[in-house]
Amino acid sequence: MKSQQNKLWFPFILLMTIFWTSCSKDDPVPELDQEVITKVTLTFTEIDESGSKIGTALKYQASAMEGIALGGNLNIDIISGLQTGKRYLLEITAYNDIADEDITVEIQEAGAEHQLYFLGSAFVGDQSFMNYEYDDEDQNGNPIGLKGIVTVDNSLKSNTGELRLVLRHDSNKEFEEAQNPHWGNFTQAGGESDLDITFEVTF
């Protein structure tokens, strides 16, 4: 009697095993892209000596429908409204239009894993005319770079320059020189770049 019951159950168990195996092969768990950024906005607002905002905010944007890091049709505004001798609060936001997500929040929440660097001829080299100071920090007291102070020199050495913005992920913030916002050898601290774009700056 038991042998007959076993014979009846065996085909059923075999059928269910084949069913679940085929489902797992046909329906793999999708891998989601992390931190896809389609739009980055740089907002400059003039500040007075006390650090209070004055005047009208100036906004400049870089965007790509499929994701900035993937290249393709990349649109980048020219930064042309800054004035010499002024100090600006620079606030940076990032967005993923594909998933309708504010990536700025993700960067802030995982601040210990992210850091922005400000490079290019506008900040680095003999012809540089801008300086950046971090004005935010992660939970460990290290800089992030979503908010900072930009100072434009009184006397320009050049009427044009490049602002290269680099977002690093999983780098060692304790590495020597890593907390210098204009550190060109940022790769020495490890990690990888989530973003690397260049704006033209003109006066």
Secondary structure, DSSP 4 states (H G I P E B T S, - for coil): -HHHHHHHHHHHHHHHHHHHHHHHHHSPPPPPPSS--SEEEEEEEEB-TTS-B-S--EEEEEE-TT-GGG-SS-EE--B----TT-EEEEEEEEEETTTTEEHHHHHHHTGGGEEEEEESTTTSSTT--EEEEE--B-TTS-B--SEEEEEE-SS-S-SEEEEEEEEEES--TTSTTTT-TT-TTGGGG--EEEEEEEEEEE-
